[in-house]
Each structure stands twice: as structure tokens, then as C-alpha cells.
Amino acid sequence: MISKDEYLKSKEMELDGICSSRKLKNFLNQSYSKKNGAEFDETFSEEYLWRYALYMSSRSCYLLENDKNNETAIESLKMAAEIYENLYDISKEYDNAYSLLLSSLCYDLSGYQANAKCLIDKLENELGYYSLKNDDYINNLENLFLKTIQLFLQKKIYLLNDELVQLESMDLSMFNSSYENFLNEYVALLKRVPKN
């Protein structure tokens, strides 16, 4: 059985390999060039960039949770932030505003608070606070979390208290039952899928 330290070291080495990947760097550079208006025959894939940004940001946060000074995790988070920022400007497949929110969050967590603040302010100036469009209980709860994150990234600590009080006062039993219903429906759907 692998120890936690061995697992963390393997994830760190994996992230180091991803950050130095020629393909990822090439795709990132192409996305940066496209963001800046260059015209060329692009070979990069938005999906590839999105998937790697998601993976890098989640694994980096796990490493930082265990070692707040992990340089590989910090560099990986910064690269994920750059990918999300580029996708904000060029993506035809992904939610641009959500990409900007993720970019801001990754910049903040990797120590680039000025970049994070500029991007989150840009988002607010263009759209107001980012939120999900459906008006149901779960989305309302998620929107409250999203707004709290955005206020934190903007360093509007004085406004956070109202949001936190609202979160504390919410009845989460409805969220839990909605989530449980979703899981039950999903499992039932999986059982109906024919096996090859």
C-alpha cells in the first residue's frame, strides 16, 4: 500500500511533467496568440486545455492543502489560471465568464492576488456577479456560494458577512434531499444502460 507522502510525491511529479509538457505549452501558446488576435491555422484543442486546467487546479490545491509552499503546485495553479484566462477570451465551447472566475481563483491561490483581483473586477464590471441561470433551490444555493467567492476575491470583506449570514440561515435539508434524488435518478439511469 502506498503511503500518503508517496502519493503526494507521485502527484507532484505528475504535475511537474504536465507543466513541462511540450504539447500543453504549445496549446497554451496558441491560445495566447489567438487571444491577442493572431491569425494562424490553429491545432490546439479547447477541450484538451480545459481538461488539463481542471486537473491541474484540483491536484494543485490538494498538494497545497498538504504543503502550502509546494512550488510545483503553485506553478501548476498559475498555468491553469493562464489557460482559463485565455479560454475566457477565445472559447466557443465553454462558459467564458466561468472560465474567468476560475482563472481569478487560481491566480489568487497561486499567490498572484493582483491578477486575480483585476480579473474578478473585470467580470463584475462586464456581467455583475456570475451566477447560474436556472432558478431552483440548488442553483440559488450555488449562486450564493459563487457570490461569496467573488466577494472574497474582490477583497470586499465588509460585504461577505451578509452572504455568510444568509448561508448559515439556509435550510440545507432541501439541498440534501434534492441531491439525493439526483443521485438516485442517476443510478437508475445507469442501471438501464445496456452493458457491452
mmCIF file of the C-alpha atoms, coordinates in Angstrom:
data_MODEL
# 
_entry.id   MODEL 
# 
loop_
_atom_site.group_PDB 
_atom_site.id 
_atom_site.type_symbol 
_atom_site.label_atom_id 
_atom_site.label_alt_id 
_atom_site.label_comp_id 
_atom_site.label_asym_id 
_atom_site.label_entity_id 
_atom_site.label_seq_id 
_atom_site.pdbx_PDB_ins_code 
_atom_site.Cartn_x 
_atom_site.Cartn_y 
_atom_site.Cartn_z 
_atom_site.occupancy 
_atom_site.B_iso_or_equiv 
_atom_site.pdbx_formal_charge 
_atom_site.auth_seq_id 
_atom_site.auth_comp_id 
_atom_site.auth_asym_id 
_atom_site.auth_atom_id 
_atom_site.pdbx_PDB_model_num 
ATOM 1   C CA . MET A 1 1   ? 0.000   0.000  0.000   1.00 0.00 ? 1   MET A CA 1 
ATOM 2   C CA . ILE A 1 2   ? 1.232   3.463  -0.903  1.00 0.00 ? 2   ILE A CA 1 
ATOM 3   C CA . SER A 1 3   ? 1.727   5.999  1.873   1.00 0.00 ? 3   SER A CA 1 
ATOM 4   C CA . LYS A 1 4   ? 0.222   9.478  1.763   1.00 0.00 ? 4   LYS A CA 1 
ATOM 5   C CA . ASP A 1 5   ? 3.682   11.021 1.320   1.00 0.00 ? 5   ASP A CA 1 
ATOM 6   C CA . GLU A 1 6   ? 4.416   8.706  -1.610  1.00 0.00 ? 6   GLU A CA 1 
ATOM 7   C CA . TYR A 1 7   ? 1.048   9.557  -3.161  1.00 0.00 ? 7   TYR A CA 1 
ATOM 8   C CA . LEU A 1 8   ? 1.663   13.292 -2.782  1.00 0.00 ? 8   LEU A CA 1 
ATOM 9   C CA . LYS A 1 9   ? 5.137   12.925 -4.288  1.00 0.00 ? 9   LYS A CA 1 
ATOM 10  C CA . SER A 1 10  ? 3.705   10.991 -7.247  1.00 0.00 ? 10  SER A CA 1 
ATOM 11  C CA . LYS A 1 11  ? 1.097   13.716 -7.850  1.00 0.00 ? 11  LYS A CA 1 
ATOM 12  C CA . GLU A 1 12  ? 3.777   16.384 -7.599  1.00 0.00 ? 12  GLU A CA 1 
ATOM 13  C CA . MET A 1 13  ? 5.902   14.559 -10.175 1.00 0.00 ? 13  MET A CA 1 
ATOM 14  C CA . GLU A 1 14  ? 2.834   14.123 -12.387 1.00 0.00 ? 14  GLU A CA 1 
ATOM 15  C CA . LEU A 1 15  ? 2.056   17.862 -12.225 1.00 0.00 ? 15  LEU A CA 1 
ATOM 16  C CA . ASP A 1 16  ? 5.695   18.683 -12.933 1.00 0.00 ? 16  ASP A CA 1 
ATOM 17  C CA . GLY A 1 17  ? 5.504   16.514 -16.055 1.00 0.00 ? 17  GLY A CA 1 
ATOM 18  C CA . ILE A 1 18  ? 2.250   18.147 -17.152 1.00 0.00 ? 18  ILE A CA 1 
ATOM 19  C CA . CYS A 1 19  ? 3.664   21.665 -16.673 1.00 0.00 ? 19  CYS A CA 1 
ATOM 20  C CA . SER A 1 20  ? 6.694   20.801 -18.808 1.00 0.00 ? 20  SER A CA 1 
ATOM 21  C CA . SER A 1 21  ? 4.654   19.017 -21.492 1.00 0.00 ? 21  SER A CA 1 
ATOM 22  C CA . ARG A 1 22  ? 5.577   20.366 -24.920 1.00 0.00 ? 22  ARG A CA 1 
ATOM 23  C CA . LYS A 1 23  ? 2.055   19.734 -26.219 1.00 0.00 ? 23  LYS A CA 1 
ATOM 24  C CA . LEU A 1 24  ? 0.406   21.626 -23.362 1.00 0.00 ? 24  LEU A CA 1 
ATOM 25  C CA . LYS A 1 25  ? 2.852   24.528 -23.697 1.00 0.00 ? 25  LYS A CA 1 
ATOM 26  C CA . ASN A 1 26  ? 2.256   24.617 -27.444 1.00 0.00 ? 26  ASN A CA 1 
ATOM 27  C CA . PHE A 1 27  ? -1.532  24.638 -26.992 1.00 0.00 ? 27  PHE A CA 1 
ATOM 28  C CA . LEU A 1 28  ? -1.259  27.311 -24.298 1.00 0.00 ? 28  LEU A CA 1 
ATOM 29  C CA . ASN A 1 29  ? 0.930   29.465 -26.549 1.00 0.00 ? 29  ASN A CA 1 
ATOM 30  C CA . GLN A 1 30  ? -1.505  29.037 -29.450 1.00 0.00 ? 30  GLN A CA 1 
ATOM 31  C CA . SER A 1 31  ? -4.426  30.037 -27.222 1.00 0.00 ? 31  SER A CA 1 
ATOM 32  C CA . TYR A 1 32  ? -2.461  33.069 -26.046 1.00 0.00 ? 32  TYR A CA 1 
ATOM 33  C CA . SER A 1 33  ? -1.705  34.048 -29.649 1.00 0.00 ? 33  SER A CA 1 
ATOM 34  C CA . LYS A 1 34  ? -5.349  33.659 -30.633 1.00 0.00 ? 34  LYS A CA 1 
ATOM 35  C CA . LYS A 1 35  ? -6.375  35.764 -27.627 1.00 0.00 ? 35  LYS A CA 1 
ATOM 36  C CA . ASN A 1 36  ? -4.074  38.504 -28.911 1.00 0.00 ? 36  ASN A CA 1 
ATOM 37  C CA . GLY A 1 37  ? -5.606  38.418 -32.387 1.00 0.00 ? 37  GLY A CA 1 
ATOM 38  C CA . ALA A 1 38  ? -3.039  36.401 -34.330 1.00 0.00 ? 38  ALA A CA 1 
ATOM 39  C CA . GLU A 1 39  ? -4.395  34.582 -37.360 1.00 0.00 ? 39  GLU A CA 1 
ATOM 40  C CA . PHE A 1 40  ? -2.966  31.125 -37.986 1.00 0.00 ? 40  PHE A CA 1 
ATOM 41  C CA . ASP A 1 41  ? -4.012  27.529 -38.575 1.00 0.00 ? 41  ASP A CA 1 
ATOM 42  C CA . GLU A 1 42  ? -4.680  26.536 -35.005 1.00 0.00 ? 42  GLU A CA 1 
ATOM 43  C CA . THR A 1 43  ? -4.060  22.969 -33.901 1.00 0.00 ? 43  THR A CA 1 
ATOM 44  C CA . PHE A 1 44  ? -4.923  23.310 -30.236 1.00 0.00 ? 44  PHE A CA 1 
ATOM 45  C CA . SER A 1 45  ? -7.999  21.837 -28.600 1.00 0.00 ? 45  SER A CA 1 
ATOM 46  C CA . GLU A 1 46  ? -10.114 23.797 -26.147 1.00 0.00 ? 46  GLU A CA 1 
ATOM 47  C CA . GLU A 1 47  ? -11.223 20.534 -24.557 1.00 0.00 ? 47  GLU A CA 1 
ATOM 48  C CA . TYR A 1 48  ? -7.600  19.475 -24.021 1.00 0.00 ? 48  TYR A CA 1 
ATOM 49  C CA . LEU A 1 49  ? -6.784  22.808 -22.373 1.00 0.00 ? 49  LEU A CA 1 
ATOM 50  C CA . TRP A 1 50  ? -9.963  22.764 -20.254 1.00 0.00 ? 50  TRP A CA 1 
ATOM 51  C CA . ARG A 1 51  ? -9.384  19.210 -19.011 1.00 0.00 ? 51  ARG A CA 1 
ATOM 52  C CA . TYR A 1 52  ? -5.777  19.886 -18.109 1.00 0.00 ? 52  TYR A CA 1 
ATOM 53  C CA . ALA A 1 53  ? -6.661  23.143 -16.374 1.00 0.00 ? 53  ALA A CA 1 
ATOM 54  C CA . LEU A 1 54  ? -9.295  21.338 -14.298 1.00 0.00 ? 54  LEU A CA 1 
ATOM 55  C CA . TYR A 1 55  ? -6.921  18.526 -13.420 1.00 0.00 ? 55  TYR A CA 1 
ATOM 56  C CA . MET A 1 56  ? -4.010  20.831 -12.632 1.00 0.00 ? 56  MET A CA 1 
ATOM 57  C CA . SER A 1 57  ? -6.084  23.145 -10.465 1.00 0.00 ? 57  SER A CA 1 
ATOM 58  C CA . SER A 1 58  ? -7.678  20.346 -8.441  1.00 0.00 ? 58  SER A CA 1 
ATOM 59  C CA . ARG A 1 59  ? -4.438  18.394 -7.910  1.00 0.00 ? 59  ARG A CA 1 
ATOM 60  C CA . SER A 1 60  ? -2.505  21.555 -7.097  1.00 0.00 ? 60  SER A CA 1 
ATOM 61  C CA . CYS A 1 61  ? -4.996  22.524 -4.418  1.00 0.00 ? 61  CYS A CA 1 
ATOM 62  C CA . TYR A 1 62  ? -4.714  19.063 -2.892  1.00 0.00 ? 62  TYR A CA 1 
ATOM 63  C CA . LEU A 1 63  ? -0.923  19.393 -2.790  1.00 0.00 ? 63  LEU A CA 1 
ATOM 64  C CA . LEU A 1 64  ? -1.141  22.901 -1.311  1.00 0.00 ? 64  LEU A CA 1 
ATOM 65  C CA . GLU A 1 65  ? -3.544  21.646 1.327   1.00 0.00 ? 65  GLU A CA 1 
ATOM 66  C CA . ASN A 1 66  ? -0.724  19.380 2.487   1.00 0.00 ? 66  ASN A CA 1 
ATOM 67  C CA . ASP A 1 67  ? 2.193   21.752 1.808   1.00 0.00 ? 67  ASP A CA 1 
ATOM 68  C CA . LYS A 1 68  ? 1.339   25.426 1.322   1.00 0.00 ? 68  LYS A CA 1 
ATOM 69  C CA . ASN A 1 69  ? 4.794   26.154 -0.149  1.00 0.00 ? 69  ASN A CA 1 
ATOM 70  C CA . ASN A 1 70  ? 4.811   23.425 -2.805  1.00 0.00 ? 70  ASN A CA 1 
ATOM 71  C CA . GLU A 1 71  ? 6.394   25.197 -5.799  1.00 0.00 ? 71  GLU A CA 1 
ATOM 72  C CA . THR A 1 72  ? 5.155   22.642 -8.339  1.00 0.00 ? 72  THR A CA 1 
ATOM 73  C CA . ALA A 1 73  ? 1.578   23.104 -7.160  1.00 0.00 ? 73  ALA A CA 1 
ATOM 74  C CA . ILE A 1 74  ? 1.903   26.895 -7.237  1.00 0.00 ? 74  ILE A CA 1 
ATOM 75  C CA . GLU A 1 75  ? 3.347   26.865 -10.769 1.00 0.00 ? 75  GLU A CA 1 
ATOM 76  C CA . SER A 1 76  ? 0.683   24.413 -11.926 1.00 0.00 ? 76  SER A CA 1 
ATOM 77  C CA . LEU A 1 77  ? -2.090  26.601 -10.499 1.00 0.00 ? 77  LEU A CA 1 
ATOM 78  C CA . LYS A 1 78  ? -0.632  29.625 -12.263 1.00 0.00 ? 78  LYS A CA 1 
ATOM 79  C CA . MET A 1 79  ? -0.579  27.730 -15.557 1.00 0.00 ? 79  MET A CA 1 
ATOM 80  C CA . ALA A 1 80  ? -4.200  26.637 -15.011 1.00 0.00 ? 80  ALA A CA 1 
ATOM 81  C CA . ALA A 1 81  ? -5.087  30.297 -14.365 1.00 0.00 ? 81  ALA A CA 1 
ATOM 82  C CA . GLU A 1 82  ? -3.463  31.290 -17.666 1.00 0.00 ? 82  GLU A CA 1 
ATOM 83  C CA . ILE A 1 83  ? -5.391  28.584 -19.531 1.00 0.00 ? 83  ILE A CA 1 
ATOM 84  C CA . TYR A 1 84  ? -8.710  29.656 -18.010 1.00 0.00 ? 84  TYR A CA 1 
ATOM 85  C CA . GLU A 1 85  ? -7.940  33.303 -18.749 1.00 0.00 ? 85  GLU A CA 1 
ATOM 86  C CA . ASN A 1 86  ? -7.221  32.519 -22.404 1.00 0.00 ? 86  ASN A CA 1 
ATOM 87  C CA . LEU A 1 87  ? -10.376 30.396 -22.666 1.00 0.00 ? 87  LEU A CA 1 
ATOM 88  C CA . TYR A 1 88  ? -12.363 33.364 -21.374 1.00 0.00 ? 88  TYR A CA 1 
ATOM 89  C CA . ASP A 1 89  ? -11.327 35.328 -24.450 1.00 0.00 ? 89  ASP A CA 1 
ATOM 90  C CA . ILE A 1 90  ? -11.396 32.625 -27.130 1.00 0.00 ? 90  ILE A CA 1 
ATOM 91  C CA . SER A 1 91  ? -13.631 29.732 -26.128 1.00 0.00 ? 91  SER A CA 1 
ATOM 92  C CA . LYS A 1 92  ? -16.582 28.737 -28.232 1.00 0.00 ? 92  LYS A CA 1 
ATOM 93  C CA . GLU A 1 93  ? -17.223 25.592 -26.167 1.00 0.00 ? 93  GLU A CA 1 
ATOM 94  C CA . TYR A 1 94  ? -17.016 26.668 -22.528 1.00 0.00 ? 94  TYR A CA 1 
ATOM 95  C CA . ASP A 1 95  ? -18.692 29.282 -20.356 1.00 0.00 ? 95  ASP A CA 1 
ATOM 96  C CA . ASN A 1 96  ? -16.429 32.295 -20.781 1.00 0.00 ? 96  ASN A CA 1 
ATOM 97  C CA . ALA A 1 97  ? -17.471 34.044 -17.577 1.00 0.00 ? 97  ALA A CA 1 
ATOM 98  C CA . TYR A 1 98  ? -16.988 30.861 -15.539 1.00 0.00 ? 98  TYR A CA 1 
ATOM 99  C CA . SER A 1 99  ? -13.528 30.498 -17.103 1.00 0.00 ? 99  SER A CA 1 
ATOM 100 C CA . LEU A 1 100 ? -12.679 34.000 -15.892 1.00 0.00 ? 100 LEU A CA 1 
ATOM 101 C CA . LEU A 1 101 ? -13.926 33.186 -12.383 1.00 0.00 ? 101 LEU A CA 1 
ATOM 102 C CA . LEU A 1 102 ? -11.792 30.019 -12.303 1.00 0.00 ? 102 LEU A CA 1 
ATOM 103 C CA . SER A 1 103 ? -8.801  31.951 -13.609 1.00 0.00 ? 103 SER A CA 1 
ATOM 104 C CA . SER A 1 104 ? -9.173  34.535 -10.866 1.00 0.00 ? 104 SER A CA 1 
ATOM 105 C CA . LEU A 1 105 ? -9.467  31.833 -8.219  1.00 0.00 ? 105 LEU A CA 1 
ATOM 106 C CA . CYS A 1 106 ? -6.372  30.003 -9.492  1.00 0.00 ? 106 CYS A CA 1 
ATOM 107 C CA . TYR A 1 107 ? -4.352  33.210 -9.631  1.00 0.00 ? 107 TYR A CA 1 
ATOM 108 C CA . ASP A 1 108 ? -5.379  34.040 -6.079  1.00 0.00 ? 108 ASP A CA 1 
ATOM 109 C CA . LEU A 1 109 ? -4.470  30.596 -4.744  1.00 0.00 ? 109 LEU A CA 1 
ATOM 110 C CA . SER A 1 110 ? -1.106  30.646 -6.518  1.00 0.00 ? 110 SER A CA 1 
ATOM 111 C CA . GLY A 1 111 ? -0.145  33.976 -4.956  1.00 0.00 ? 111 GLY A CA 1 
ATOM 112 C CA . TYR A 1 112 ? -0.999  36.328 -7.811  1.00 0.00 ? 112 TYR A CA 1 
ATOM 113 C CA . GLN A 1 113 ? -3.680  38.301 -5.980  1.00 0.00 ? 113 GLN A CA 1 
ATOM 114 C CA . ALA A 1 114 ? -3.327  41.397 -8.170  1.00 0.00 ? 114 ALA A CA 1 
ATOM 115 C CA . ASN A 1 115 ? -4.061  39.337 -11.293 1.00 0.00 ? 115 ASN A CA 1 
ATOM 116 C CA . ALA A 1 116 ? -6.974  37.682 -9.507  1.00 0.00 ? 116 ALA A CA 1 
ATOM 117 C CA . LYS A 1 117 ? -8.469  40.995 -8.414  1.00 0.00 ? 117 LYS A CA 1 
ATOM 118 C CA . CYS A 1 118 ? -8.154  42.531 -11.891 1.00 0.00 ? 118 CYS A CA 1 
ATOM 119 C CA . LEU A 1 119 ? -9.935  39.574 -13.497 1.00 0.00 ? 119 LEU A CA 1 
ATOM 120 C CA . ILE A 1 120 ? -12.739 39.319 -10.942 1.00 0.00 ? 120 ILE A CA 1 
ATOM 121 C CA . ASP A 1 121 ? -13.312 43.089 -11.165 1.00 0.00 ? 121 ASP A CA 1 
ATOM 122 C CA . LYS A 1 122 ? -13.435 42.755 -14.956 1.00 0.00 ? 122 LYS A CA 1 
ATOM 123 C CA . LEU A 1 123 ? -16.074 40.037 -14.591 1.00 0.00 ? 123 LEU A CA 1 
ATOM 124 C CA . GLU A 1 124 ? -18.182 42.165 -12.259 1.00 0.00 ? 124 GLU A CA 1 
ATOM 125 C CA . ASN A 1 125 ? -17.858 45.226 -14.494 1.00 0.00 ? 125 ASN A CA 1 
ATOM 126 C CA . GLU A 1 126 ? -18.961 43.277 -17.565 1.00 0.00 ? 126 GLU A CA 1 
ATOM 127 C CA . LEU A 1 127 ? -21.631 40.987 -16.120 1.00 0.00 ? 127 LEU A CA 1 
ATOM 128 C CA . GLY A 1 128 ? -22.239 41.766 -12.498 1.00 0.00 ? 128 GLY A CA 1 
ATOM 129 C CA . TYR A 1 129 ? -21.757 38.773 -10.238 1.00 0.00 ? 129 TYR A CA 1 
ATOM 130 C CA . TYR A 1 130 ? -21.518 35.479 -12.088 1.00 0.00 ? 130 TYR A CA 1 
ATOM 131 C CA . SER A 1 131 ? -24.411 33.134 -11.383 1.00 0.00 ? 131 SER A CA 1 
ATOM 132 C CA . LEU A 1 132 ? -26.128 30.094 -12.773 1.00 0.00 ? 132 LEU A CA 1 
ATOM 133 C CA . LYS A 1 133 ? -29.218 30.820 -14.813 1.00 0.00 ? 133 LYS A CA 1 
ATOM 134 C CA . ASN A 1 134 ? -31.737 28.242 -13.582 1.00 0.00 ? 134 ASN A CA 1 
ATOM 135 C CA . ASP A 1 135 ? -33.881 29.437 -10.716 1.00 0.00 ? 135 ASP A CA 1 
ATOM 136 C CA . ASP A 1 136 ? -34.214 26.449 -8.429  1.00 0.00 ? 136 ASP A CA 1 
ATOM 137 C CA . TYR A 1 137 ? -33.131 25.741 -4.882  1.00 0.00 ? 137 TYR A CA 1 
ATOM 138 C CA . ILE A 1 138 ? -29.809 24.085 -5.729  1.00 0.00 ? 138 ILE A CA 1 
ATOM 139 C CA . ASN A 1 139 ? -28.771 26.794 -8.188  1.00 0.00 ? 139 ASN A CA 1 
ATOM 140 C CA . ASN A 1 140 ? -29.767 29.504 -5.719  1.00 0.00 ? 140 ASN A CA 1 
ATOM 141 C CA . LEU A 1 141 ? -27.513 27.885 -3.127  1.00 0.00 ? 141 LEU A CA 1 
ATOM 142 C CA . GLU A 1 142 ? -24.690 27.517 -5.642  1.00 0.00 ? 142 GLU A CA 1 
ATOM 143 C CA . ASN A 1 143 ? -25.141 31.145 -6.702  1.00 0.00 ? 143 ASN A CA 1 
ATOM 144 C CA . LEU A 1 144 ? -24.794 32.229 -3.095  1.00 0.00 ? 144 LEU A CA 1 
ATOM 145 C CA . PHE A 1 145 ? -21.510 30.277 -2.864  1.00 0.00 ? 145 PHE A CA 1 
ATOM 146 C CA . LEU A 1 146 ? -20.334 31.771 -6.171  1.00 0.00 ? 146 LEU A CA 1 
ATOM 147 C CA . LYS A 1 147 ? -21.105 35.301 -4.998  1.00 0.00 ? 147 LYS A CA 1 
ATOM 148 C CA . THR A 1 148 ? -19.285 34.665 -1.714  1.00 0.00 ? 148 THR A CA 1 
ATOM 149 C CA . ILE A 1 149 ? -16.192 33.507 -3.624  1.00 0.00 ? 149 ILE A CA 1 
ATOM 150 C CA . GLN A 1 150 ? -16.347 36.545 -5.899  1.00 0.00 ? 150 GLN A CA 1 
ATOM 151 C CA . LEU A 1 151 ? -16.653 38.950 -2.969  1.00 0.00 ? 151 LEU A CA 1 
ATOM 152 C CA . PHE A 1 152 ? -13.687 37.256 -1.314  1.00 0.00 ? 152 PHE A CA 1 
ATOM 153 C CA . LEU A 1 153 ? -11.603 37.532 -4.482  1.00 0.00 ? 153 LEU A CA 1 
ATOM 154 C CA . GLN A 1 154 ? -12.500 41.218 -4.718  1.00 0.00 ? 154 GLN A CA 1 
ATOM 155 C CA . LYS A 1 155 ? -11.406 41.654 -1.099  1.00 0.00 ? 155 LYS A CA 1 
ATOM 156 C CA . LYS A 1 156 ? -14.848 43.046 -0.262  1.00 0.00 ? 156 LYS A CA 1 
ATOM 157 C CA . ILE A 1 157 ? -14.722 41.524 3.177   1.00 0.00 ? 157 ILE A CA 1 
ATOM 158 C CA . TYR A 1 158 ? -17.231 44.023 4.543   1.00 0.00 ? 158 TYR A CA 1 
ATOM 159 C CA . LEU A 1 159 ? -19.892 42.571 2.190   1.00 0.00 ? 159 LEU A CA 1 
ATOM 160 C CA . LEU A 1 160 ? -19.080 38.955 2.976   1.00 0.00 ? 160 LEU A CA 1 
ATOM 161 C CA . ASN A 1 161 ? -20.775 38.977 6.363   1.00 0.00 ? 161 ASN A CA 1 
ATOM 162 C CA . ASP A 1 162 ? -24.253 39.406 4.841   1.00 0.00 ? 162 ASP A CA 1 
ATOM 163 C CA . GLU A 1 163 ? -23.670 36.497 2.454   1.00 0.00 ? 163 GLU A CA 1 
ATOM 164 C CA . LEU A 1 164 ? -22.324 34.268 5.218   1.00 0.00 ? 164 LEU A CA 1 
ATOM 165 C CA . VAL A 1 165 ? -25.298 35.059 7.462   1.00 0.00 ? 165 VAL A CA 1 
ATOM 166 C CA . GLN A 1 166 ? -27.600 34.139 4.587   1.00 0.00 ? 166 GLN A CA 1 
ATOM 167 C CA . LEU A 1 167 ? -25.717 30.862 4.056   1.00 0.00 ? 167 LEU A CA 1 
ATOM 168 C CA . GLU A 1 168 ? -25.917 29.995 7.741   1.00 0.00 ? 168 GLU A CA 1 
ATOM 169 C CA . SER A 1 169 ? -29.657 30.636 7.803   1.00 0.00 ? 169 SER A CA 1 
ATOM 170 C CA . MET A 1 170 ? -30.430 28.386 4.835   1.00 0.00 ? 170 MET A CA 1 
ATOM 171 C CA . ASP A 1 171 ? -32.190 25.099 5.375   1.00 0.00 ? 171 ASP A CA 1 
ATOM 172 C CA . LEU A 1 172 ? -29.806 22.641 3.743   1.00 0.00 ? 172 LEU A CA 1 
ATOM 173 C CA . SER A 1 173 ? -32.134 19.673 4.194   1.00 0.00 ? 173 SER A CA 1 
ATOM 174 C CA . MET A 1 174 ? -33.835 20.608 0.931   1.00 0.00 ? 174 MET A CA 1 
ATOM 175 C CA . PHE A 1 175 ? -30.432 20.664 -0.792  1.00 0.00 ? 175 PHE A CA 1 
ATOM 176 C CA . ASN A 1 176 ? -29.581 17.268 0.651   1.00 0.00 ? 176 ASN A CA 1 
ATOM 177 C CA . SER A 1 177 ? -32.871 15.726 -0.467  1.00 0.00 ? 177 SER A CA 1 
ATOM 178 C CA . SER A 1 178 ? -32.545 17.286 -3.954  1.00 0.00 ? 178 SER A CA 1 
ATOM 179 C CA . TYR A 1 179 ? -29.022 15.960 -4.240  1.00 0.00 ? 179 TYR A CA 1 
ATOM 180 C CA . GLU A 1 180 ? -30.133 12.518 -3.030  1.00 0.00 ? 180 GLU A CA 1 
ATOM 181 C CA . ASN A 1 181 ? -32.952 12.492 -5.620  1.00 0.00 ? 181 ASN A CA 1 
ATOM 182 C CA . PHE A 1 182 ? -30.469 13.409 -8.334  1.00 0.00 ? 182 PHE A CA 1 
ATOM 183 C CA . LEU A 1 183 ? -28.135 10.582 -7.302  1.00 0.00 ? 183 LEU A CA 1 
ATOM 184 C CA . ASN A 1 184 ? -30.994 8.062  -7.185  1.00 0.00 ? 184 ASN A CA 1 
ATOM 185 C CA . GLU A 1 185 ? -32.155 9.090  -10.669 1.00 0.00 ? 185 GLU A CA 1 
ATOM 186 C CA . TYR A 1 186 ? -28.603 8.902  -11.971 1.00 0.00 ? 186 TYR A CA 1 
ATOM 187 C CA . VAL A 1 187 ? -28.067 5.402  -10.544 1.00 0.00 ? 187 VAL A CA 1 
ATOM 188 C CA . ALA A 1 188 ? -31.403 4.253  -12.017 1.00 0.00 ? 188 ALA A CA 1 
ATOM 189 C CA . LEU A 1 189 ? -30.345 5.642  -15.386 1.00 0.00 ? 189 LEU A CA 1 
ATOM 190 C CA . LEU A 1 190 ? -27.011 3.822  -15.202 1.00 0.00 ? 190 LEU A CA 1 
ATOM 191 C CA . LYS A 1 191 ? -28.800 0.545  -14.466 1.00 0.00 ? 191 LYS A CA 1 
ATOM 192 C CA . ARG A 1 192 ? -30.829 0.947  -17.670 1.00 0.00 ? 192 ARG A CA 1 
ATOM 193 C CA . VAL A 1 193 ? -27.745 1.454  -19.850 1.00 0.00 ? 193 VAL A CA 1 
ATOM 194 C CA . PRO A 1 194 ? -27.017 -1.803 -21.736 1.00 0.00 ? 194 PRO A CA 1 
ATOM 195 C CA . LYS A 1 195 ? -23.705 -3.436 -20.927 1.00 0.00 ? 195 LYS A CA 1 
ATOM 196 C CA . ASN A 1 196 ? -21.425 -4.298 -23.867 1.00 0.00 ? 196 ASN A CA 1 
# 
